[in-house]
Amino acid sequence: MTNSPKYLTKEELERIRGDHFDEVIMLGVKGMNIHLVSSCEDPIDTCSILEHAADENFRRLFPHAYGNEYVH
């Protein structure tokens, strides 16, 4: 038995997107490797969504640090 990741086909990704979400972005991490799967056709859209999510979650985790001159 292998522990190889199961990669989604484009059809599987489209099914997940169509049933529940407007777009789907998934990250897979193994060791030092990060794999990104996105249903966004434009890479800029993927980057914008990830930037928004990171900023939103940072505000939730560290509300006291936001607005600090050292936080970007």
TORPA-4810 file (N, C-alpha, C, O; in nm, 3 decimals):
<nodes>
NODE_1_0.084_-0.118_0.000_0.000_0.000_0.000_0.089_0.124_0.000_0.188_0.130_0.073_M
NODE_2_0.053_0.220_-0.080_0.134_0.340_-0.093_0.066_0.460_-0.026_-0.057_0.464_-0.017_T
NODE_3_0.144_0.554_0.019_0.091_0.676_0.077_0.092_0.791_-0.023_0.086_0.907_0.017_N
NODE_4_0.100_0.761_-0.150_0.101_0.865_-0.252_-0.028_0.944_-0.247_-0.136_0.888_-0.225_S
NODE_5_-0.018_1.075_-0.269_-0.141_1.156_-0.266_-0.232_1.121_-0.383_-0.184_1.085_-0.491_P
NODE_6_-0.361_1.133_-0.362_-0.457_1.112_-0.469_-0.484_1.248_-0.531_-0.540_1.337_-0.467_K
NODE_7_-0.444_1.263_-0.655_-0.463_1.390_-0.722_-0.601_1.396_-0.783_-0.649_1.298_-0.841_Y
NODE_8_-0.667_1.510_-0.770_-0.800_1.527_-0.827_-0.791_1.552_-0.976_-0.702_1.623_-1.025_L
NODE_9_-0.884_1.493_-1.048_-0.893_1.525_-1.190_-0.966_1.657_-1.205_-1.030_1.704_-1.110_T
NODE_10_-0.957_1.717_-1.321_-1.027_1.844_-1.345_-1.177_1.826_-1.326_-1.244_1.917_-1.277_K
NODE_11_-1.230_1.712_-1.364_-1.373_1.685_-1.349_-1.413_1.678_-1.202_-1.518_1.730_-1.164_E
NODE_12_-1.330_1.614_-1.118_-1.359_1.606_-0.975_-1.355_1.745_-0.911_-1.439_1.777_-0.827_E
NODE_13_-1.258_1.825_-0.949_-1.248_1.960_-0.896_-1.368_2.044_-0.938_-1.421_2.121_-0.858_L
NODE_14_-1.411_2.029_-1.061_-1.528_2.103_-1.110_-1.655_2.059_-1.038_-1.743_2.141_-1.013_E
NODE_15_-1.666_1.929_-1.006_-1.783_1.880_-0.935_-1.790_1.940_-0.794_-1.897_1.983_-0.750_R
NODE_16_-1.677_1.943_-0.725_-1.673_2.003_-0.591_-1.708_2.151_-0.599_-1.786_2.202_-0.519_I
NODE_17_-1.651_2.218_-0.697_-1.677_2.361_-0.713_-1.824_2.386_-0.744_-1.885_2.474_-0.685_R
NODE_18_-1.880_2.311_-0.834_-2.017_2.333_-0.876_-2.121_2.301_-0.770_-2.225_2.366_-0.764_G
NODE_19_-2.093_2.201_-0.686_-2.189_2.159_-0.584_-2.193_2.251_-0.462_-2.299_2.274_-0.405_D
NODE_20_-2.077_2.303_-0.423_-2.071_2.373_-0.294_-2.012_2.514_-0.297_-2.047_2.597_-0.213_H
NODE_21_-1.923_2.542_-0.392_-1.846_2.665_-0.386_-1.838_2.733_-0.523_-1.860_2.670_-0.626_F
NODE_22_-1.804_2.862_-0.520_-1.778_2.933_-0.645_-1.642_2.893_-0.702_-1.629_2.869_-0.822_D
NODE_23_-1.542_2.886_-0.616_-1.407_2.842_-0.656_-1.352_2.754_-0.545_-1.397_2.762_-0.430_E
NODE_24_-1.255_2.669_-0.577_-1.193_2.580_-0.479_-1.042_2.597_-0.489_-0.985_2.589_-0.598_V
NODE_25_-0.978_2.619_-0.375_-0.832_2.625_-0.368_-0.790_2.531_-0.256_-0.838_2.544_-0.143_I
NODE_26_-0.702_2.439_-0.287_-0.657_2.343_-0.186_-0.505_2.343_-0.181_-0.438_2.354_-0.283_M
NODE_27_-0.453_2.330_-0.060_-0.309_2.318_-0.039_-0.278_2.180_0.016_-0.348_2.129_0.104_L
NODE_28_-0.174_2.121_-0.036_-0.124_1.995_0.017_0.021_2.015_0.056_0.098_2.072_-0.020_G
NODE_29_0.058_1.967_0.174_0.195_1.984_0.222_0.252_1.847_0.257_0.190_1.769_0.329_V
NODE_30_0.370_1.820_0.205_0.440_1.697_0.241_0.588_1.732_0.251_0.652_1.768_0.152_K
NODE_31_0.640_1.723_0.372_0.779_1.762_0.393_0.795_1.910_0.363_0.725_1.993_0.420_G
NODE_32_0.885_1.941_0.275_0.910_2.081_0.238_0.836_2.120_0.110_0.853_2.231_0.061_M
NODE_33_0.756_2.031_0.056_0.685_2.058_-0.069_0.542_2.102_-0.043_0.471_2.042_0.038_N
NODE_34_0.500_2.207_-0.111_0.363_2.256_-0.102_0.301_2.246_-0.240_0.357_2.296_-0.338_I
NODE_35_0.186_2.181_-0.248_0.114_2.165_-0.374_-0.013_2.248_-0.368_-0.084_2.247_-0.267_H
NODE_36_-0.040_2.320_-0.473_-0.156_2.407_-0.481_-0.245_2.361_-0.596_-0.197_2.341_-0.708_L
NODE_37_-0.373_2.345_-0.567_-0.472_2.310_-0.669_-0.579_2.417_-0.664_-0.632_2.447_-0.557_V
NODE_38_-0.612_2.474_-0.777_-0.711_2.581_-0.781_-0.803_2.564_-0.901_-0.760_2.524_-1.009_S
NODE_39_-0.931_2.594_-0.879_-1.027_2.589_-0.990_-1.032_2.723_-1.063_-1.099_2.735_-1.166_S
NODE_40_-0.961_2.825_-1.012_-0.958_2.956_-1.079_-0.877_2.945_-1.207_-0.765_2.892_-1.207_C
NODE_41_-0.933_2.994_-1.315_-0.859_2.989_-1.442_-0.745_3.090_-1.444_-0.642_3.067_-1.506_E
NODE_42_-0.764_3.203_-1.376_-0.663_3.307_-1.374_-0.581_3.296_-1.246_-0.637_3.303_-1.137_D
NODE_43_-0.449_3.280_-1.256_-0.365_3.269_-1.137_-0.375_3.392_-1.046_-0.356_3.381_-0.925_P
NODE_44_-0.404_3.507_-1.103_-0.417_3.629_-1.023_-0.537_3.617_-0.929_-0.532_3.665_-0.816_I
NODE_45_-0.646_3.554_-0.975_-0.762_3.531_-0.888_-0.725_3.441_-0.771_-0.766_3.466_-0.657_D
NODE_46_-0.647_3.337_-0.798_-0.602_3.247_-0.691_-0.522_3.324_-0.588_-0.543_3.309_-0.468_T
NODE_47_-0.428_3.407_-0.635_-0.345_3.486_-0.544_-0.429_3.582_-0.461_-0.406_3.598_-0.341_C
NODE_48_-0.527_3.646_-0.524_-0.613_3.741_-0.453_-0.693_3.673_-0.343_-0.706_3.726_-0.232_S
NODE_49_-0.746_3.555_-0.372_-0.825_3.481_-0.273_-0.736_3.437_-0.157_-0.775_3.451_-0.042_I
NODE_50_-0.617_3.386_-0.187_-0.526_3.343_-0.081_-0.480_3.461_0.005_-0.468_3.448_0.127_L
NODE_51_-0.454_3.575_-0.058_-0.413_3.693_0.017_-0.524_3.740_0.110_-0.498_3.775_0.225_E
NODE_52_-0.646_3.742_0.061_-0.760_3.783_0.143_-0.779_3.687_0.260_-0.800_3.731_0.373_H
NODE_53_-0.772_3.557_0.234_-0.790_3.457_0.340_-0.681_3.469_0.446_-0.709_3.460_0.565_A
NODE_54_-0.557_3.487_0.402_-0.447_3.500_0.497_-0.464_3.624_0.584_-0.444_3.619_0.705_A
NODE_55_-0.501_3.735_0.522_-0.519_3.860_0.596_-0.634_3.848_0.696_-0.622_3.891_0.811_D
NODE_56_-0.744_3.788_0.652_-0.861_3.772_0.739_-0.829_3.684_0.860_-0.867_3.716_0.972_E
NODE_57_-0.758_3.575_0.836_-0.725_3.484_0.946_-0.619_3.542_1.037_-0.620_3.517_1.158_N
NODE_58_-0.526_3.620_0.982_-0.426_3.685_1.068_-0.494_3.781_1.164_-0.457_3.789_1.281_F
NODE_59_-0.594_3.854_1.114_-0.667_3.948_1.201_-0.738_3.874_1.314_-0.745_3.924_1.427_R
NODE_60_-0.792_3.756_1.284_-0.860_3.678_1.388_-0.763_3.622_1.491_-0.791_3.624_1.611_R
NODE_61_-0.648_3.573_1.444_-0.551_3.511_1.534_-0.473_3.612_1.617_-0.442_3.586_1.734_L
NODE_62_-0.442_3.726_1.558_-0.358_3.824_1.626_-0.420_3.964_1.620_-0.361_4.055_1.562_F
NODE_63_-0.539_3.981_1.678_-0.603_4.113_1.669_-0.523_4.223_1.737_-0.530_4.339_1.696_P
NODE_64_-0.447_4.186_1.840_-0.366_4.284_1.912_-0.247_4.334_1.830_-0.197_4.443_1.854_H
NODE_65_-0.202_4.254_1.734_-0.084_4.291_1.656_-0.118_4.371_1.531_-0.032_4.438_1.474_A
NODE_66_-0.243_4.363_1.489_-0.278_4.433_1.365_-0.269_4.583_1.385_-0.316_4.636_1.486_Y
NODE_67_-0.210_4.651_1.291_-0.190_4.794_1.302_-0.052_4.826_1.357_-0.011_4.943_1.357_G
NODE_68_0.020_4.726_1.404_0.156_4.744_1.449_0.243_4.779_1.329_0.224_4.723_1.221_N
NODE_69_0.336_4.870_1.345_0.418_4.915_1.232_0.506_4.802_1.176_0.553_4.812_1.063_E
NODE_70_0.527_4.696_1.254_0.610_4.586_1.206_0.531_4.475_1.138_0.591_4.380_1.086_Y
NODE_71_0.400_4.485_1.137_0.315_4.384_1.076_0.277_4.429_0.936_0.223_4.538_0.917_V
NODE_72_0.304_4.344_0.838_0.270_4.377_0.699_0.181_4.270_0.642_0.141_4.279_0.526_H
</nodes>
